[in-house]
Amino acid sequence: MPIFRYVARGSTGDKSTGSLEAHTAIDAMNQLRRRGLRVERLQNEEEMPAAADEIADSGRSGQETSLGPGAGLSGPWQDDDPATRPDAGLSLEPADVGLGVEELAEIAGRIAGITKSQLPLTPGLRAMSEGLPSRSLRRGLRALCDRLERGEPLEEALQAGKGSLPGHLSGLIVVGVRGGRLGEMMDWFLHHVRRQTDLRRRCRASLLYPAILLTGGIAAALFGLLLIVPSVRPVYGDLHVELPALTSALLATSDFVRHDGLIVLAAVILVLGGVPLLLWHLGGKPLLDRSLAGTPFIGTMFRCSALAGFCELMSMFVSARLPLPQAVRLAGEGCRDADLQGQFDAIAQCLEQGQDDAELFRRLANISPQLIHVFHGKTREANFAEALLAAIRIYENQARMQITLAGIFMEPLVIVGVLGGVGTFAIAIFLPLIESLNLLT
């Protein structure tokens, strides 16, 4: 069983150090809390022996460590500092982190649990990292905790370890701690991630049935052209009748697929794989996302889903009184659309440079005209927040409408195409036999 070294304080404020056995870091913290101890530092002795020695040394020397609920928040976050205001600026840069929405939801849920349990932030984050499935994320969070325990301000620690958490989640953590609303912000973010996950799953599910049906139809067509048609060809020779044009076309298609099918398959694979690679080479992921957004039905549903996510993140940052340019930049990163992220970053620069509203609205119109109405109230916080909440509902409803339209038009179109192909194949196969029977009678 793992051994955990700890530094804690009792009800009288006396510091105590030691070790205990526990299955997980959470279990260790619960054992210490049952003893009436408030955990200040907790580390796995087996995984981080050097850090464990440091804990013991700090216990022997009796040095003070400020790792309570505001762990690592000295300096810029002191109450008498103007930067403690929720509207103080952030210097967080977007992080290149490939975390999925499920991982983001798990992180937010655990941070919210830490806050609700009134656990110290740093030991809680370290305990949370022990149970995460991603090894790289565990290392990143441990490094973040190490920086906080060395006394670095939270913003500086997040900036130094910006590869461990996405920029928009780091920004929410910072503004949540500044405003004393970390648990509320994480609950809000968890709800946001779940809504986005559900909406995107519906978008993908609307495409799944047509894709399966189309794949099955293509497989059936290849089976008929490669196996059935060659087996019935000798029968047509014994009938001594002139083959109908439809049957002749079927035989020619079968010959072409049998002799040149590999060339056709290679060409199809080249187109399907080469076009995305070419787009990636020319413009990277932003160009790929922009091309997807131009696809009927499919592009609109995913773009509306991304805009709904942007507006929801914006409403969080606006409620936390984050400066508008930084709110736009972080919310743009969180919408998970590289094309939109670049456009919102340009809008953030426009706001930082103090350009007039005409330029701002022109850029917003290139994304969505609805955003112009939303940003008209950007100087009035309450109205701006209400407009963002209304925009969330609008974009979600538009995404759902596109999902419905995809089901109305795409599924019947694919079904008619597959059934029409099967019917044409059957008629072409049996038409010579029918004409032969008519001659005999």
C-alpha positions in Angstrom: 0.0 0.0 0.0 1.4 3.5 -0.8 2.9 5.6 2.0 2.1 9.3 2.1 4.1 12.0 3.9 2.2 14.9 5.2 2.4 18.3 6.9 -0.7 19.3 8.8 -2.0 21.4 11.6 -4.3 20.6 14.5 -7.2 22.6 15.9 -4.7 24.6 18.1 -2.5 25.5 15.1 0.4 23.2 16.0 2.2 21.7 13.1 2.6 18.0 12.8 4.5 15.9 10.2 4.5 12.2 9.6 3.5 9.4 7.2 0.6 7.0 6.8 -0.6 4.2 4.6 -3.5 4.8 2.3 -4.9 3.4 -1.0 -5.0 6.8 -2.6 -4.2 10.4 -1.8 -7.9 11.2 -1.3 -8.1 8.3 1.3 -5.0 9.7 3.0 -6.6 13.2 3.3 -9.8 11.7 4.6 -7.8 9.9 7.3 -6.1 13.0 8.4 -9.3 15.0 8.5 -10.9 12.4 10.7 -8.0 13.0 13.1 -8.9 16.6 13.2 -5.9 17.7 11.2 -5.9 20.3 8.4 -3.6 19.1 5.6 -1.1 21.6 4.2 1.1 19.3 2.2 0.7 15.6 1.1 3.0 13.7 -1.2 3.4 10.1 -2.2 6.7 8.9 -0.6 7.3 6.2 -3.3 6.9 8.5 -6.3 8.5 11.7 -5.0 11.1 10.8 -2.3 13.0 14.1 -2.7 9.8 16.1 -2.1 9.0 13.9 0.9 12.4 14.7 2.4 11.7 18.3 1.9 8.4 18.0 3.8 10.2 16.3 6.7 12.9 19.0 6.7 10.3 21.8 6.8 8.6 20.0 9.7 11.9 19.8 11.7 12.8 23.4 11.1 9.4 24.6 12.0 9.2 26.9 9.0 5.8 28.4 8.1 4.1 27.2 4.9 1.2 29.2 3.6 -0.8 26.4 2.0 -4.3 27.0 3.3 -7.3 27.6 1.1 -5.4 30.3 -0.6 -2.3 28.3 -1.2 0.2 29.9 -3.5 -1.9 33.1 -3.7 0.5 35.4 -2.0 1.7 38.6 -3.5 -0.7 39.6 -6.3 -3.7 38.0 -4.6 -3.4 39.7 -1.2 -6.6 41.5 -0.1 -4.9 44.8 0.0 -3.6 44.6 -3.5 -5.7 46.0 -6.4 -5.0 42.9 -8.4 -7.3 40.9 -6.2 -10.3 42.5 -7.9 -12.1 40.1 -10.2 -11.6 42.5 -13.1 -7.8 42.5 -12.8 -6.1 41.3 -16.0 -4.8 37.9 -16.7 -1.6 37.1 -18.6 -2.4 33.6 -19.4 -1.5 32.5 -22.9 -3.5 29.9 -24.8 -2.2 26.4 -24.0 -1.6 23.7 -26.7 -3.3 21.0 -24.7 -5.0 18.0 -26.3 -7.4 17.2 -23.5 -10.8 15.8 -24.4 -14.1 17.1 -23.1 -14.4 14.1 -20.8 -11.0 14.9 -19.2 -11.9 18.6 -18.8 -15.2 17.6 -17.1 -13.4 15.3 -14.7 -10.9 17.9 -13.8 -13.6 20.6 -13.2 -15.7 18.2 -11.2 -12.8 17.2 -8.9 -11.8 20.8 -8.4 -15.4 21.7 -7.5 -15.4 18.8 -5.0 -12.1 20.0 -3.4 -13.6 23.5 -3.0 -17.0 22.2 -1.6 -15.1 20.0 0.9 -13.2 23.1 2.1 -9.9 21.3 1.4 -6.7 23.4 0.9 -6.3 24.0 -2.8 -2.8 22.7 -3.3 -3.1 19.4 -1.4 -6.4 18.9 -3.1 -5.0 19.4 -6.5 -2.1 17.0 -5.7 -4.6 14.4 -4.4 -6.7 14.9 -7.6 -3.7 14.3 -9.8 -3.2 10.9 -8.3 -6.5 9.6 -9.7 -6.3 11.0 -13.2 -5.8 8.5 -16.0 -3.6 10.7 -18.1 0.1 10.3 -17.1 1.1 13.6 -18.8 -1.7 15.5 -17.0 -0.7 13.9 -13.7 2.9 15.2 -14.2 1.6 18.6 -15.1 -0.6 19.0 -12.1 2.2 17.7 -9.8 4.5 20.3 -11.2 1.8 23.0 -10.7 1.5 21.9 -7.0 5.2 22.0 -6.6 5.3 25.7 -7.8 2.4 26.6 -5.5 4.2 25.0 -2.6 7.3 27.0 -3.3 5.2 30.1 -2.8 4.7 31.1 -6.5 1.4 33.1 -7.1 -1.2 31.0 -8.8 -1.2 32.9 -12.0 2.6 32.6 -12.4 2.4 28.9 -11.6 -0.3 28.3 -14.2 1.7 30.4 -16.7 4.9 28.5 -16.1 3.0 25.2 -16.5 0.7 26.2 -19.3 1.1 22.8 -21.0 -0.7 21.1 -18.2 -4.2 22.8 -18.4 -6.0 24.6 -21.2 -5.8 28.3 -21.1 -9.6 28.9 -20.6 -9.7 26.4 -17.7 -6.6 28.0 -16.1 -8.3 31.4 -16.5 -11.5 30.2 -14.8 -9.4 28.8 -11.9 -7.6 32.2 -11.5 -10.8 34.3 -11.6 -12.6 31.8 -9.4 -9.9 32.0 -6.7 -9.7 35.8 -7.0 -13.4 36.2 -6.5 -13.8 33.4 -3.9 -16.0 31.5 -6.3 -13.8 28.7 -7.4 -16.4 26.0 -6.6 -19.2 27.9 -8.4 -17.0 28.5 -11.4 -16.0 24.8 -11.7 -19.6 23.7 -11.3 -20.5 26.1 -14.1 -17.7 24.9 -16.2 -18.6 21.3 -15.6 -22.2 22.0 -16.7 -20.8 23.8 -19.8 -18.6 20.8 -20.8 -21.5 18.4 -20.4 -23.8 20.5 -22.5 -21.2 20.8 -25.2 -20.5 17.1 -25.1 -24.2 16.3 -25.4 -24.7 18.7 -28.3 -21.7 17.4 -30.2 -22.7 13.8 -29.7 -26.1 14.6 -31.1 -24.4 16.2 -34.1 -22.2 13.1 -34.7 -25.1 10.7 -34.1 -27.2 12.5 -36.8 -24.5 11.5 -39.3 -23.9 8.0 -38.0 -27.0 6.2 -39.5 -26.6 7.7 -43.0 -22.8 6.9 -42.9 -23.5 3.3 -41.9 -26.3 2.9 -44.5 -24.1 4.4 -47.3 -21.2 2.2 -46.3 -23.5 -0.9 -46.4 -24.8 0.1 -49.8 -21.3 0.5 -51.3 -20.3 -2.8 -49.8 -23.3 -4.5 -51.3 -22.7 -2.9 -54.7 -19.1 -4.2 -54.7 -20.2 -7.6 -53.7 -22.7 -7.8 -56.6 -20.2 -6.4 -59.2 -17.3 -8.6 -58.2 -19.1 -11.9 -57.4 -22.7 -12.0 -58.6 -22.4 -10.4 -62.1 -19.4 -12.6 -63.2 -21.3 -15.7 -62.1 -24.4 -14.9 -64.2 -22.5 -13.7 -67.3 -22.3 -17.3 -68.9 -26.1 -17.6 -68.5 -26.6 -14.6 -70.8 -24.5 -16.3 -73.5 -26.7 -19.4 -73.4 -29.9 -17.3 -73.9 -28.9 -16.1 -77.3 -30.8 -12.8 -76.9 -29.7 -9.3 -77.3 -28.8 -7.8 -74.0 -30.7 -4.7 -72.9 -28.7 -1.5 -72.5 -29.1 -1.6 -68.7 -27.6 -5.1 -68.5 -24.8 -4.2 -70.9 -23.9 -1.2 -68.7 -23.9 -3.4 -65.6 -21.6 -5.9 -67.3 -19.3 -3.1 -68.4 -19.2 -1.7 -64.9 -18.4 -5.1 -63.4 -15.5 -5.5 -65.9 -14.2 -2.0 -65.0 -14.3 -2.7 -61.3 -12.7 -6.1 -61.6 -9.8 -4.9 -63.8 -9.3 -1.3 -62.7 -11.0 -1.3 -59.3 -7.7 -1.0 -57.4 -6.9 2.2 -59.4 -10.3 3.6 -58.6 -9.9 2.7 -54.9 -6.5 4.3 -54.8 -7.9 7.4 -56.4 -10.8 7.6 -53.8 -8.4 7.1 -50.9 -6.1 9.8 -52.4 -8.9 12.2 -52.6 -10.4 11.5 -49.2 -7.0 11.6 -47.5 -5.2 14.0 -49.8 -7.7 16.8 -49.6 -7.5 17.1 -45.8 -3.7 16.8 -45.9 -3.6 19.5 -48.5 -5.8 21.8 -46.5 -3.7 21.1 -43.4 -0.5 21.9 -45.4 -2.0 25.2 -46.7 -3.6 26.5 -43.6 -3.4 24.0 -40.8 -6.3 23.1 -38.5 -8.0 26.6 -38.9 -8.4 25.9 -42.7 -9.8 22.5 -42.0 -12.3 23.8 -39.5 -13.2 26.6 -42.0 -13.8 24.1 -44.8 -15.9 21.9 -42.5 -18.0 25.0 -41.5 -18.8 25.5 -45.2 -20.3 22.0 -45.5 -24.2 22.1 -45.7 -25.9 20.8 -42.6 -22.7 19.3 -41.1 -20.7 22.4 -40.9 -23.6 24.6 -39.6 -24.4 22.2 -36.8 -20.8 22.0 -35.6 -20.2 25.8 -36.0 -23.4 26.6 -34.0 -22.3 24.2 -31.3 -18.9 26.0 -31.1 -20.5 29.4 -30.9 -22.8 28.3 -28.1 -19.7 27.1 -26.2 -18.0 30.5 -26.8 -21.0 32.4 -25.5 -21.3 30.2 -22.4 -17.6 30.7 -21.6 -17.9 34.4 -22.3 -20.8 34.6 -19.8 -18.6 33.0 -17.1 -15.7 35.4 -17.7 -18.1 38.4 -17.9 -19.7 37.4 -14.6 -16.2 37.3 -13.1 -15.5 40.8 -14.5 -12.6 39.7 -16.6 -11.4 42.4 -19.0 -13.2 41.9 -22.3 -10.2 41.3 -24.6 -8.9 38.6 -22.4 -12.4 37.1 -22.0 -12.8 37.0 -25.8 -9.4 35.4 -26.2 -9.9 32.7 -23.6 -13.5 31.9 -24.6 -12.4 31.6 -28.2 -9.8 29.1 -27.2 -12.4 27.1 -25.3 -14.8 26.8 -28.2 -12.7 24.0 -29.7 -12.7 25.4 -33.3 -9.3 26.6 -34.5 -10.8 28.9 -37.2 -13.1 30.6 -34.6 -10.2 30.8 -32.2 -8.1 32.7 -34.7 -10.9 35.1 -35.5 -11.7 35.7 -31.8 -8.0 36.3 -31.1 -8.1 39.0 -33.9 -11.2 40.5 -32.2 -9.4 40.6 -28.9 -6.5 42.4 -30.5 -9.0 44.9 -32.0 -10.5 45.5 -28.5 -7.0 45.9 -27.0 -6.0 48.5 -29.6 -9.1 50.5 -29.0 -10.4 50.3 -32.5 -13.9 51.7 -33.2 -17.0 49.6 -33.0 -17.4 49.5 -36.8 -14.3 47.4 -37.2 -15.4 45.2 -34.3 -18.8 44.6 -35.8 -17.3 43.9 -39.2 -15.2 41.1 -37.7 -18.2 39.8 -35.7 -20.3 39.8 -38.9 -17.8 37.5 -40.6 -18.4 35.0 -37.8 -22.1 35.4 -37.1 -24.4 38.4 -37.4 -26.1 37.4 -34.2 -22.9 38.3 -32.3 -23.2 42.0 -33.3 -26.4 42.3 -31.3 -24.7 40.5 -28.4 -21.7 42.9 -28.3 -23.8 46.0 -28.6 -24.2 45.8 -24.8 -20.6 45.0 -24.0 -20.2 48.1 -21.9 -23.2 47.2 -19.7 -22.3 44.1 -17.7 -25.8 43.0 -16.8 -27.2 43.5 -20.3 -24.1 41.8 -21.8 -24.4 38.8 -19.6 -28.2 38.5 -20.5 -27.4 38.8 -24.2 -24.8 36.1 -24.0 -27.2 33.7 -22.2 -29.8 34.4 -24.9 -27.2 33.8 -27.6 -26.4 30.4 -26.0 -30.0 29.3 -26.4 -30.2 30.6 -30.0 -27.1 28.8 -31.2 -28.0 25.6 -29.4 -31.5 25.7 -31.0 -29.9 26.4 -34.4 -27.6 23.4 -33.9 -30.5 21.2 -33.0 -32.5 22.4 -36.0 -29.6 21.5 -38.3 -29.5 18.1 -36.7 -33.3 17.7 -37.4 -32.8 18.9 -41.0 -30.0 16.4 -41.5 -32.3 13.7 -40.4 -35.1 14.9 -42.6 -33.0 15.3 -45.8 -29.9 13.2 -45.5 -31.3 9.9 -44.2 -34.2 9.7 -46.8 -31.7 10.7 -49.6 -29.3 7.9 -48.6 -32.1 5.4 -48.2 -33.6 6.2 -51.6 -30.1 6.1 -53.2 -29.3 2.7 -51.7 -32.7 1.2 -52.4 -32.6 2.6 -55.9 -29.2 1.1 -56.5 -30.4 -2.3 -55.3 -33.5 -2.1 -57.5 -31.5 -1.1 -60.6 -29.1 -3.9 -60.0 -31.8 -6.5 -59.7 -33.6 -5.2 -62.8 -30.4 -5.3 -64.8 -29.7 -8.9 -63.7 -33.1 -10.3 -64.4 -34.2 -8.3 -67.5 -32.5 -10.6 -70.0 -34.2 -13.6 -68.4 -37.6 -11.9 -68.5 -37.1 -11.1 -72.2 -36.0 -14.6 -73.0 -39.1 -16.0 -71.3 -41.3 -13.6 -73.3 -39.7 -14.9 -76.6 -40.4 -18.5 -75.6 -44.0 -17.8 -74.9 
